Amino acid sequence: MQTLLNTLYVTTPLSYLHLDNDTVRVEVERETRLRVPLHHLGGVVIFGNVLVSPALMHRLADEGKSLVLLSEHGRFKARLEGPVSGNILLRQAQHARAGDPAFTLATARAFVAGKIKNTRQVLVRGAREAKDGEESTRLTRRADDLAAALRALPGAGDLDTLRGIEGEAARQYFAGLNLVLRAESRAVFTMDGRSRRPPRDRMNALLSFLYAMLMNDCRSAVEAVGLDPQLGFLHAVRPGRAALALDLMEEFRPLTDRLALTLVNRGQLNCDDFTEHEGGAVTLAEAGRKAVVVAWQEKKHEELAHPLLEQPVAIGLLPLLQARFLARTVRGEMESYLPFIGR
């Protein structure tokens, strides 16, 4: 399990990754910058114009380690992996469950409930730590709105209604997120709602970049337990879309949101770490990307108390554990899927 924590992220343009015996060697301008034993890695993720030798590609495929290609700003491009080794019986059960409207709705509702509960905790904590009484009250009001959304979930009789509740809850959440920023950071990092393709401000650019890395970890977790990442319950099925990985990702988004807030509030990122493009798009610059990648890897090694296991678990292993719970639910070994709820 621990190998899932060790993903090699390469962000430097024109880096060259190649196989050196049983080691991955990373060179920049023919100078060796990093050596990593292959057995320590769970996968490799490259951003933008990074070169990978054919020998390393073959070795990664042979050992069942993924090579993921993202744009320099974190948008998914492709994934190279070896033969699918998923459990065919589990995938048959998953496809059968996806055809059961009651199971699909109940599982989708669980994903949404996990997301809303965890986003609400971000606002509750922000209200508790706010230095301005009026802002604390406004955050509390937003948190109450999310509590109302949670109470509405059992009454959602179809996926469209459920998605509508989730969408409105997300709008309320992002509207309150600016108040969790420290006052001195707001001039640079205030967001005008959630914008994605492309991000229109620095906070959206930061969130999109973090979500791209989270998405890769969730897809790896889904595939590791043998589920079909393309067949989801909450997200609609579309060609090329890892709908189940997106489902699993929902309850973990607030973890990355908290990391984004920490990076900004502690001054670890500033306006120089972003690039503004013609047309209004904003992206992380190279130094910013490196800082976020390092912070994400460190975050994944932090431990949280898992409410079901009642023991500390590394954050980087949470998607794998939840994917296993989802697989047990699909098999009928658990009555219903229980999302991870942080504290």
C-alpha positions as CSV (number, residue, x, y, z in Angstrom):
1,M,0.0,0.0,0.0
2,Q,2.8,2.4,0.8
3,T,3.9,2.5,-2.8
4,L,0.8,4.6,-3.6
5,L,2.4,7.4,-1.5
6,N,5.5,7.5,-3.7
7,T,4.5,9.2,-7.0
8,L,7.3,10.9,-8.9
9,Y,6.1,14.2,-10.2
10,V,8.3,16.0,-12.8
11,T,7.5,19.6,-13.6
12,T,10.7,21.0,-15.1
13,P,10.4,21.5,-18.9
14,L,12.8,19.4,-21.0
15,S,13.6,17.1,-18.2
16,Y,14.7,13.6,-19.4
17,L,13.7,10.5,-17.5
18,H,15.4,7.2,-18.3
19,L,16.2,3.9,-16.9
20,D,19.5,3.3,-15.2
21,N,19.6,-0.3,-14.2
22,D,16.8,-0.4,-11.6
23,T,16.7,3.3,-11.0
24,V,14.8,6.2,-12.7
25,R,17.3,8.9,-13.5
26,V,16.1,12.5,-14.1
27,E,18.4,14.7,-16.1
28,V,18.0,18.4,-17.0
29,E,20.4,19.7,-19.7
30,R,22.4,16.4,-19.3
31,E,22.9,17.0,-15.6
32,T,21.5,14.4,-13.2
33,R,19.1,16.0,-10.9
34,L,17.5,13.0,-9.2
35,R,17.8,9.2,-8.9
36,V,14.9,7.2,-7.6
37,P,14.9,3.3,-7.1
38,L,12.2,2.0,-9.3
39,H,10.8,-0.3,-6.6
40,H,10.1,2.8,-4.4
41,L,7.7,4.3,-7.0
42,G,4.0,3.7,-7.4
43,G,3.8,5.7,-10.6
44,V,5.2,8.7,-12.6
45,V,3.4,11.9,-13.5
46,I,4.9,14.3,-15.9
47,F,3.8,17.9,-16.6
48,G,4.2,19.4,-20.1
49,N,7.3,19.0,-22.3
50,V,9.1,16.2,-20.4
51,L,10.9,13.4,-22.2
52,V,10.7,9.7,-21.2
53,S,12.9,7.0,-22.7
54,P,11.2,4.0,-24.3
55,A,13.1,1.6,-22.0
56,L,11.6,3.3,-19.0
57,M,8.1,3.2,-20.5
58,H,8.4,-0.5,-21.1
59,R,9.7,-1.1,-17.6
60,L,6.9,0.9,-16.0
61,A,4.3,-1.1,-18.0
62,D,5.9,-4.4,-17.2
63,E,5.8,-3.6,-13.4
64,G,2.2,-2.3,-13.5
65,K,3.3,1.3,-12.7
66,S,1.4,4.1,-14.5
67,L,2.9,6.9,-16.5
68,V,0.5,9.9,-16.6
69,L,0.9,12.8,-18.9
70,L,-0.6,16.1,-17.9
71,S,-0.3,19.5,-19.5
72,E,2.1,21.9,-17.9
73,H,-0.8,23.4,-16.0
74,G,-2.2,20.0,-14.8
75,R,-4.8,19.1,-17.3
76,F,-5.0,15.3,-18.0
77,K,-3.7,14.2,-21.4
78,A,-3.0,10.5,-21.3
79,R,-2.2,7.5,-19.2
80,L,0.2,4.7,-20.1
81,E,-0.2,1.4,-18.2
82,G,0.2,-2.3,-18.7
83,P,-2.5,-4.9,-19.1
84,V,-5.6,-4.5,-17.0
85,S,-5.4,-6.8,-14.0
86,G,-8.7,-5.9,-12.4
87,N,-11.0,-8.6,-11.0
88,I,-13.5,-9.5,-13.7
89,L,-16.0,-10.7,-11.2
90,L,-15.8,-7.4,-9.4
91,R,-16.2,-5.5,-12.6
92,Q,-19.2,-7.6,-13.6
93,A,-20.8,-6.8,-10.2
94,Q,-20.0,-3.1,-10.7
95,H,-21.7,-3.0,-14.1
96,A,-24.7,-4.9,-12.7
97,R,-24.9,-2.4,-9.8
98,A,-24.7,0.5,-12.2
99,G,-27.9,-0.8,-13.8
100,D,-29.7,-0.7,-10.5
101,P,-31.3,2.8,-10.1
102,A,-31.7,2.4,-6.3
103,F,-28.1,1.4,-5.7
104,T,-26.8,4.0,-8.1
105,L,-28.8,6.8,-6.3
106,A,-27.8,5.6,-2.8
107,T,-24.1,5.4,-3.7
108,A,-24.1,8.8,-5.5
109,R,-25.9,10.3,-2.4
110,A,-23.1,9.0,-0.2
111,F,-20.4,10.6,-2.4
112,V,-22.3,14.0,-2.2
113,A,-22.9,13.7,1.5
114,G,-19.2,13.1,2.1
115,K,-18.3,16.1,0.0
116,I,-20.7,18.5,1.7
117,K,-19.9,17.4,5.2
118,N,-16.2,17.9,4.6
119,T,-16.6,21.2,2.8
120,R,-18.8,22.3,5.7
121,Q,-16.0,21.6,8.1
122,V,-13.7,23.9,6.2
123,L,-16.2,26.8,6.7
124,V,-16.9,25.8,10.4
125,R,-13.1,25.9,11.1
126,G,-12.8,29.2,9.2
127,A,-15.6,30.7,11.3
128,R,-14.0,29.5,14.5
129,E,-10.6,31.0,13.6
130,A,-11.9,34.2,12.1
131,K,-10.7,37.4,13.8
132,D,-13.6,39.5,12.5
133,G,-16.9,38.8,14.2
134,E,-19.0,39.7,11.2
135,E,-17.0,37.4,8.9
136,S,-17.3,34.6,11.5
137,T,-21.1,35.1,11.4
138,R,-21.1,35.0,7.6
139,L,-19.1,31.8,7.5
140,T,-21.4,30.2,10.1
141,R,-24.4,31.2,7.9
142,R,-22.8,29.5,4.9
143,A,-22.1,26.4,7.0
144,D,-25.7,26.4,8.0
145,D,-26.7,26.5,4.3
146,L,-24.6,23.4,3.8
147,A,-26.2,21.7,6.7
148,A,-29.6,22.4,5.1
149,A,-28.2,20.8,1.9
150,L,-27.3,17.7,3.8
151,R,-30.8,17.5,5.2
152,A,-32.2,17.7,1.7
153,L,-30.2,14.8,0.3
154,P,-32.5,12.0,1.6
155,G,-35.4,13.6,-0.4
156,A,-33.5,13.6,-3.7
157,G,-35.4,11.0,-5.7
158,D,-33.2,11.0,-8.8
159,L,-29.7,11.8,-9.9
160,D,-30.6,15.2,-11.5
161,T,-32.1,16.4,-8.2
162,L,-29.1,15.1,-6.3
163,R,-26.7,16.9,-8.6
164,G,-28.7,20.1,-8.3
165,I,-28.3,20.0,-4.5
166,E,-24.6,19.3,-4.8
167,G,-24.1,22.1,-7.3
168,E,-25.9,24.7,-5.1
169,A,-23.9,23.5,-2.1
170,A,-20.7,24.0,-4.0
171,R,-21.7,27.5,-5.0
172,Q,-22.4,28.4,-1.4
173,Y,-19.1,26.9,-0.3
174,F,-17.0,28.7,-2.8
175,A,-18.7,31.9,-2.1
176,G,-17.6,31.6,1.5
177,L,-14.1,30.3,0.8
178,N,-12.8,33.9,0.3
179,L,-13.5,34.6,4.0
180,V,-11.2,31.8,5.1
181,L,-8.4,33.6,3.4
182,R,-6.4,36.0,5.6
183,A,-7.3,39.6,5.0
184,E,-3.8,40.4,3.6
185,S,-4.1,37.6,1.0
186,R,-7.4,38.6,-0.4
187,A,-6.3,41.2,-2.8
188,V,-4.2,38.6,-4.7
189,F,-6.2,35.4,-4.1
190,T,-9.9,36.3,-3.9
191,M,-11.9,34.0,-6.3
192,D,-15.0,35.0,-8.2
193,G,-16.8,31.6,-8.0
194,R,-15.3,28.4,-9.4
195,S,-13.8,28.6,-12.9
196,R,-12.0,25.7,-14.5
197,R,-11.4,25.7,-18.2
198,P,-9.5,27.9,-18.0
199,P,-9.1,29.1,-14.4
200,R,-9.7,32.9,-14.2
201,D,-7.9,33.7,-11.0
202,R,-5.0,32.5,-8.9
203,M,-7.0,30.6,-6.4
204,N,-8.9,28.7,-9.1
205,A,-5.6,27.9,-10.8
206,L,-4.2,26.6,-7.6
207,L,-7.3,24.4,-6.9
208,S,-7.4,23.0,-10.4
209,F,-3.7,22.0,-10.2
210,L,-4.3,20.3,-6.9
211,Y,-7.4,18.6,-8.1
212,A,-5.5,17.2,-11.1
213,M,-3.0,15.4,-8.7
214,L,-5.9,14.2,-6.5
215,M,-7.7,12.9,-9.5
216,N,-4.7,10.8,-10.5
217,D,-4.4,9.3,-7.0
218,C,-8.1,8.4,-7.0
219,R,-7.9,6.8,-10.4
220,S,-4.9,4.8,-9.2
221,A,-6.8,3.7,-6.1
222,V,-9.9,2.6,-8.1
223,E,-7.8,0.6,-10.5
224,A,-5.7,-0.9,-7.6
225,V,-8.8,-2.6,-6.1
226,G,-10.0,-3.9,-9.5
227,L,-12.9,-1.5,-10.2
228,D,-13.6,0.0,-13.6
229,P,-12.6,3.7,-13.4
230,Q,-14.9,4.6,-16.4
231,L,-18.1,3.5,-14.8
232,G,-19.4,5.9,-12.1
233,F,-22.5,6.4,-10.1
234,L,-22.7,10.1,-9.5
235,H,-20.9,11.4,-12.6
236,A,-22.4,10.6,-16.0
237,V,-20.6,8.1,-18.2
238,R,-18.7,9.7,-21.1
239,P,-16.0,8.3,-23.5
240,G,-12.6,8.9,-22.0
241,R,-13.9,10.1,-18.6
242,A,-12.9,8.3,-15.5
243,A,-16.3,8.8,-13.9
244,L,-15.8,6.5,-10.9
245,A,-12.5,8.2,-10.0
246,L,-14.3,11.5,-10.1
247,D,-17.0,10.1,-7.8
248,L,-14.4,9.0,-5.3
249,M,-12.6,12.3,-5.6
250,E,-15.5,14.3,-4.3
251,E,-15.1,13.6,-0.6
252,F,-11.4,14.4,-0.8
253,R,-11.6,17.8,-2.5
254,P,-11.9,19.7,0.8
255,L,-8.5,18.2,1.8
256,T,-6.9,19.8,-1.2
257,D,-8.8,23.0,-0.5
258,R,-7.4,23.2,3.0
259,L,-3.9,22.7,1.6
260,A,-4.5,25.6,-0.9
261,L,-5.7,27.8,1.9
262,T,-2.6,26.9,4.0
263,L,-0.2,27.7,1.2
264,V,-1.8,31.1,0.6
265,N,-2.3,32.1,4.3
266,R,1.2,31.2,5.2
267,G,2.7,33.1,2.3
268,Q,4.2,30.1,0.7
269,L,2.7,31.2,-2.6
270,N,2.4,34.8,-4.0
271,C,1.4,36.5,-7.2
272,D,4.8,35.9,-8.7
273,D,4.1,32.1,-8.6
274,F,1.3,32.6,-11.2
275,T,1.1,33.6,-14.9
276,E,-1.7,35.7,-16.4
277,H,-2.4,35.0,-20.0
278,E,-4.2,36.9,-22.7
279,G,-7.9,36.2,-22.6
280,G,-8.0,36.1,-18.8
281,A,-6.6,32.6,-18.0
282,V,-4.4,32.2,-15.0
283,T,-2.0,29.3,-14.4
284,L,0.8,28.3,-12.0
285,A,4.3,29.3,-13.1
286,E,7.1,26.7,-12.8
287,A,8.2,27.7,-9.4
288,G,4.7,27.7,-8.1
289,R,4.0,24.2,-9.6
290,K,7.1,22.9,-7.8
291,A,6.1,24.4,-4.5
292,V,2.6,22.9,-4.8
293,V,3.9,19.4,-5.8
294,V,6.2,19.3,-2.8
295,A,3.5,20.5,-0.4
296,W,1.1,17.8,-1.8
297,Q,3.6,15.0,-1.4
298,E,4.3,16.1,2.2
299,K,0.5,16.4,2.8
300,K,0.0,12.8,1.7
301,H,2.3,11.6,4.4
302,E,0.4,13.3,7.2
303,E,-1.9,11.1,9.3
304,L,-5.5,11.4,10.1
305,A,-7.7,9.3,12.4
306,H,-9.9,7.2,10.2
307,P,-13.5,7.1,11.7
308,L,-14.2,3.5,10.6
309,L,-10.8,2.0,11.3
310,E,-10.3,4.0,14.5
311,Q,-6.5,4.3,13.8
312,P,-4.2,6.8,12.2
313,V,-4.0,6.6,8.4
314,A,-1.7,8.5,6.0
315,I,-3.8,10.9,3.9
316,G,-2.2,9.5,0.7
317,L,-3.7,6.1,1.5
318,L,-7.3,7.4,2.1
319,P,-8.4,7.0,-1.6
320,L,-7.2,3.4,-1.6
321,L,-9.0,2.6,1.6
322,Q,-12.2,4.2,0.4
323,A,-11.9,2.4,-3.0
324,R,-11.7,-0.9,-1.0
325,F,-14.9,0.1,0.9
326,L,-16.6,0.9,-2.4
327,A,-15.5,-2.5,-3.8
328,R,-17.0,-4.3,-0.8
329,T,-20.2,-2.4,-1.2
330,V,-20.4,-3.4,-4.9
331,R,-19.9,-7.0,-3.9
332,G,-22.6,-6.8,-1.2
333,E,-20.2,-7.2,1.7
334,M,-21.1,-3.8,3.0
335,E,-24.7,-2.6,3.2
336,S,-23.9,0.8,1.8
337,Y,-20.9,3.0,0.9
338,L,-19.6,5.1,3.8
339,P,-17.6,8.1,2.7
340,F,-14.6,9.4,4.6
341,I,-15.5,12.3,6.9
342,G,-12.7,14.4,8.2
343,R,-12.5,16.4,11.4
